Amino acid sequence: MNLKKLGYLPLCFLLVIGFSSCSSEKKSDEAENAEEFEQAESDVKGQIQEVVYEIPSPSEIPFLLEATGAEFNGSLVHNNNRSGEYTSINDKAALNLGVYATDIGYLVSYDKVQEALTYMSTAKKLADNMGITGSFDVDLIKRFESNLSRKDSLAYLLNSTIHQTEDYLRDDERNRPASLIVAGSFIEGLYISTQLIKTYPKDILPEDSRNLVLTPLIRVVLEQQKASEDLAALLSTIDSSNPVDELLANLNLLNKSYAALNITDQIKNNRADLVLSDDTLTDITDQIEQMRNGLIK
C-alpha cells in the first residue's frame, strides 16, 4: 500500500475544521476560504481513495490461497442465510457486504461458482438495503451467470463491483460505509487464511515437514502486515464510534503482533524459520478470529 500522502491527513482535517469554523467580514475572504475548504476536502477524499485501492481486493487473498495448493474449506465462509440479521444496521450491512465479497472471491477461486452465485444474490440484498443502486443489479447477476466457467472474469466482475460500490459511497460523501466494506473484506480474507493454517492436521506429518507445507500459506498472512497497518490508518480518518472504535483498537493490537515478529529483519538474517511456522501466528490467528466473530455477530 502506498501511504506517502497519508501523513498529511491530520493537517487536511485541521484545515477542514479551521475553514469551516472561521468567519470573515469580507466576501473575497469567504470565497477564498470556500475554495480552500473544497480543496482540503478533495485532498482528504483523494487520500482515502488511494488507501482503499491499495488494500487487497476481495478476490486477491483467496486467489493467493488457491495458488498455494491449499484445499478448499467450505466451513470457513460466512453463512449467507444470516444476511437478514444485518438489514436494520447499516454499519453491520457494510461490514458483512465486505465479508460476503471475500467469500465470493474464495468460492470463485476454487471453482465453486454456483455457490458464488448464491452469495452474489446475498450481497445484492445487503447492497439494496444500504441504498446502493446499480452495483449489484440484475445485469451484474446475468453477467456473472454467463461467465461461470471463467474464473478470472468472475474475479474481475467481483472486484470491479466492489470498487464501484466504494466509489458510489465516497461520491455520496459516505466514507464510513465504504471503509467498513473494505475492513470486512480484508478481515475475512485474513480469517480464511489463518483458519486454513490453524485447522491443518497435526498428526499426518512431522512438525518440520508440516511447517514446510504450510510455508506458502503463512507467507500470505505475513504479507498482509502493511495492508493491516494501512487499514488502521484508513479507519482512523472516519467518525469515531463503534464499530469503528472497536475495529481500530483490535487492528492496532494485531499490528503490534505483526511488529513483534520482526519479519523483515528475521528474513534478512536468514532466520525465516523463526517466523515461517504456524506457532508464530497463534496471536495473530486468535486476534483475527475475534475480529471476524465481532463482524458477523
C-alpha positions in Angstrom: 0.0 0.0 0.0 1.2 3.5 -0.7 0.7 5.9 2.2 3.1 8.6 1.2 0.3 11.2 1.3 -1.5 9.8 4.3 0.8 11.7 6.7 -0.9 14.8 5.5 -4.4 13.7 6.6 -4.3 15.2 10.1 -3.2 18.5 8.6 -6.0 18.3 6.0 -8.6 17.6 8.6 -7.3 20.5 10.7 -7.6 22.7 7.6 -11.2 21.5 7.0 -12.2 22.2 10.6 -10.4 25.5 10.6 -12.0 26.6 7.3 -15.5 25.6 8.5 -15.3 27.4 11.8 -13.6 30.7 10.9 -15.6 33.7 9.7 -14.7 36.6 7.5 -16.0 40.1 7.1 -15.1 40.3 3.5 -16.8 38.4 0.7 -13.5 37.8 -1.0 -12.1 36.1 2.1 -15.2 34.0 2.3 -14.9 32.9 -1.3 -11.2 32.1 -0.8 -12.0 30.1 2.3 -14.7 28.2 0.5 -12.2 27.3 -2.3 -9.6 26.2 0.3 -12.3 24.1 2.1 -13.3 22.4 -1.1 -9.6 21.7 -2.0 -8.9 20.3 1.5 -12.0 18.1 1.4 -11.0 16.9 -2.0 -7.4 16.1 -0.8 -8.8 14.1 2.1 -11.1 12.1 -0.3 -8.3 11.5 -2.7 -6.0 10.2 0.0 -8.7 7.9 1.4 -9.3 6.6 -2.1 -5.6 5.9 -2.6 -5.5 3.9 0.6 -8.7 1.9 -0.2 -7.5 0.9 -3.7 -4.1 -0.3 -2.3 -5.8 -2.7 0.2 -6.3 -6.3 -1.3 -9.4 -6.6 -3.4 -12.0 -9.3 -2.4 -10.5 -11.9 -4.7 -6.8 -11.2 -4.1 -6.2 -13.2 -0.9 -8.5 -16.1 -2.0 -6.6 -16.4 -5.2 -3.3 -16.3 -3.4 -4.6 -19.2 -1.2 -5.7 -21.2 -4.1 -2.3 -20.7 -5.7 -0.6 -22.2 -2.7 -2.4 -25.5 -3.3 -4.4 -25.2 -0.1 -7.6 -27.3 -0.1 -10.9 -25.6 -0.1 -12.7 -25.4 3.3 -16.4 -24.5 2.9 -16.9 -24.2 6.6 -14.9 -21.0 6.7 -17.3 -18.9 4.6 -20.0 -16.9 6.4 -23.5 -18.4 6.4 -25.4 -16.5 3.7 -28.7 -17.3 5.4 -27.7 -14.8 8.2 -27.7 -11.8 5.9 -31.2 -10.8 7.1 -29.7 -10.1 10.5 -27.9 -7.1 9.2 -30.6 -5.3 7.2 -31.5 -2.9 10.0 -28.0 -1.7 10.8 -26.0 0.0 8.0 -22.7 -0.5 9.7 -23.3 -4.2 10.0 -24.6 -4.4 6.5 -21.4 -2.7 5.2 -19.1 -4.9 7.2 -20.8 -8.1 6.1 -21.1 -6.9 2.5 -17.3 -6.9 2.6 -17.2 -10.3 4.3 -19.5 -11.8 1.7 -17.5 -10.2 -1.1 -14.4 -12.1 0.0 -16.4 -15.3 0.5 -17.5 -14.9 -3.2 -13.8 -14.5 -4.1 -12.9 -17.6 -2.2 -15.7 -19.6 -3.8 -14.8 -18.4 -7.3 -11.1 -19.1 -6.8 -11.9 -22.8 -6.1 -14.5 -23.0 -8.9 -17.5 -23.2 -6.6 -19.3 -21.0 -9.0 -22.9 -22.0 -8.2 -22.3 -21.3 -4.5 -20.7 -18.0 -5.5 -23.8 -17.0 -7.5 -26.0 -17.6 -4.4 -23.6 -15.4 -2.4 -23.8 -12.8 -5.1 -27.6 -12.6 -4.6 -27.0 -12.3 -0.8 -24.6 -9.4 -1.4 -27.2 -7.8 -3.7 -29.7 -7.8 -0.8 -27.3 -6.1 1.5 -26.3 -3.5 -1.1 -30.0 -2.8 -1.8 -30.6 -2.4 2.0 -27.8 0.2 2.0 -29.4 2.1 -0.9 -26.6 1.2 -3.3 -28.4 1.0 -6.6 -26.7 -0.2 -9.7 -23.7 -2.0 -8.2 -25.3 -5.4 -7.5 -28.0 -5.3 -10.1 -29.8 -7.8 -12.3 -27.4 -7.1 -15.2 -24.4 -8.0 -13.0 -26.0 -11.3 -11.9 -26.6 -12.1 -15.6 -23.0 -11.3 -16.4 -21.9 -13.4 -13.5 -24.0 -16.4 -14.7 -22.7 -16.1 -18.3 -19.1 -16.3 -17.1 -19.4 -19.2 -14.6 -16.7 -21.1 -16.4 -14.3 -18.3 -16.5 -12.7 -17.8 -13.1 -10.7 -14.7 -14.0 -13.7 -13.0 -15.4 -15.7 -13.7 -12.3 -12.9 -12.2 -10.1 -12.8 -9.1 -12.3 -16.6 -8.7 -12.1 -16.5 -9.1 -8.3 -13.6 -6.6 -7.8 -15.0 -4.0 -10.1 -18.4 -4.2 -8.5 -16.9 -3.7 -5.0 -14.8 -0.8 -6.3 -17.9 0.7 -8.0 -19.8 0.4 -4.7 -17.0 2.1 -2.8 -16.9 4.9 -5.5 -20.7 5.4 -5.1 -20.4 5.7 -1.3 -17.5 8.1 -1.5 -19.1 10.2 -4.2 -22.1 10.4 -1.8 -19.8 11.6 1.0 -20.4 8.3 2.9 -16.8 7.3 3.6 -17.8 5.4 6.7 -19.7 2.5 4.9 -17.1 2.4 2.1 -14.3 2.0 4.7 -16.3 -0.7 6.6 -16.8 -2.7 3.4 -13.1 -2.6 2.9 -12.5 -3.7 6.5 -15.0 -6.5 6.3 -13.4 -7.8 3.1 -9.8 -7.7 4.4 -10.6 -9.3 7.8 -12.5 -12.1 6.1 -9.5 -12.8 3.8 -7.2 -13.0 6.8 -9.7 -15.1 8.7 -9.8 -17.7 6.0 -6.1 -17.7 5.6 -5.3 -18.1 9.3 -8.0 -20.8 9.8 -6.6 -22.9 7.0 -3.3 -22.9 8.8 -4.9 -23.5 12.2 -7.0 -26.4 11.1 -4.3 -28.2 9.1 -4.0 -31.7 10.5 -1.2 -32.1 13.0 -1.0 -35.9 13.0 -0.1 -36.5 9.4 3.4 -35.1 9.1 6.3 -34.3 11.4 6.4 -30.7 12.6 9.2 -29.6 10.3 7.5 -31.1 7.2 4.2 -29.7 8.3 5.7 -26.2 8.5 7.2 -26.7 5.1 3.8 -27.5 3.6 2.3 -24.5 5.4 5.0 -22.0 4.5 3.2 -20.6 1.4 0.0 -20.0 3.5 2.0 -18.5 6.3 3.6 -16.1 3.8 0.2 -15.0 2.6 -0.7 -14.0 6.2 2.7 -12.3 6.9 2.5 -10.3 3.6 -0.7 -8.6 4.8 1.1 -6.6 7.6 1.4 -3.4 5.6 -2.2 -3.7 4.4 -3.3 -4.2 8.0 -1.4 -1.0 9.1 -3.0 0.9 6.2 -6.5 -0.3 7.0 -5.9 1.1 10.6 -4.8 4.4 9.1 -8.0 4.4 6.9 -10.3 3.7 9.8 -8.7 6.4 11.9 -9.9 9.0 9.3 -13.6 8.3 9.8 -16.2 9.1 12.6 -15.0 7.7 15.9 -17.8 5.5 17.2 -18.5 1.7 17.4 -17.9 -0.5 15.5 -15.1 1.7 14.1 -13.5 2.3 17.5 -13.5 -1.4 18.3 -12.2 -2.4 14.9 -9.4 0.2 15.2 -8.4 -0.9 18.7 -8.3 -4.6 17.5 -6.3 -3.7 14.4 -3.8 -1.8 16.5 -3.3 -4.9 18.6 -3.0 -7.0 15.5 -0.3 -4.7 14.1 1.6 -4.9 17.4 1.6 -8.7 17.0 2.9 -8.3 13.4 5.6 -5.9 14.6 6.7 -8.3 17.3 7.5 -10.9 14.7 10.1 -8.6 13.2 9.6 -10.3 9.9 11.8 -8.2 7.6 14.9 -8.4 9.9 14.4 -12.1 10.5 14.4 -12.9 6.8 17.4 -10.6 6.2 19.3 -12.5 8.9 18.3 -15.9 7.3 16.1 -16.7 10.2 12.9 -17.1 8.3 12.4 -20.4 10.2 11.6 -18.3 13.2 8.5 -16.8 11.5 7.5 -19.4 8.9 5.9 -21.6 11.5 2.2 -21.7 12.4 3.2 -21.3 16.1 4.4 -17.8 15.4 0.9 -16.9 14.1 -1.0 -18.0 17.2 -1.6 -14.5 18.5 -2.5 -13.2 15.0 -4.8 -16.1 14.4 -6.7 -15.6 17.7 -7.0 -11.8 17.1 -8.3 -12.2 13.6 -10.8 -14.8 14.7 -12.0 -12.5 17.4 -12.4 -9.6 15.0 -14.2 -11.7 12.5 -16.6 -13.0 15.1 -17.3 -9.4 16.0 -18.2 -8.6 12.4 -20.8 -11.3 12.0 -22.4 -11.4 15.4 
